[in-house]
Amino acid sequence: MESIFQEDIASRILELLELEGSKMVNQISDSLQLSEVKCRNCLEKLVSEGKVFQYPAKRSGHIYYAIKRDGITADEYSHLRTIFVKEEIDVRDACLCLEHKAQKIDDNVTEIYVNLISIMSIFVAIFSLIVVNANIVFELTQQNMKEVFCGIILINMFVVICIVVLLLAVRFIIVNSLIKRKTK
């Protein structure tokens, strides 16, 4: 019973590799909806029987499996087929690595954009405080110093409240939307 089940898995793996070309163990297990352990065991048996060969990709070291075509055509064609499959594996692996790197770059660009918006908000807040205090100092005289000093405190409290609201708005409206877009 067990060998019949393994033969069924082996034939399904061979059929998949025939239709879709070289694949890694996790891709085979996902396509066939089997555990990686069962697929790996069956692939090891197919490799030992000479029906399938395994090839490590140059860049990532992932192990790919492909159908071995010995005995079907001339030796040169078989050799060329093996070389072609190996190169195909390297190209697929390079594409996979590039996709991961492109995703990292996209994430980094989003983080830079978020940080830039936050820094700009802080500069707006600082310059607002400077402008408000500079305007008040021009009105400062000996006669109304007490009134102007109280005005400075009130206006600075109001400006600080506005700055806090501005920073919170930037955080919740702009930065959160960028972070949500990044996680999608």
Buried (B, 14 or more C-beta within 10 A) or exposed (E): EEEEEBEEBBEBBBEBBEEEBBBBBEBBBEBBEBEBEBBBEBBEBBBEEEBBBBBEBEEBEBBBBBBBBEEEEEEEEBEEBBEEBBEBBBEBBBEBBEEEEEEEEEEEEBEEBBEEBBEEBBEEBEEBBEEBEEEBEEEEEEEEEEEBEEBBEEBBEEBEEEBEEBBEEBBEEBBEEBEEEBEE
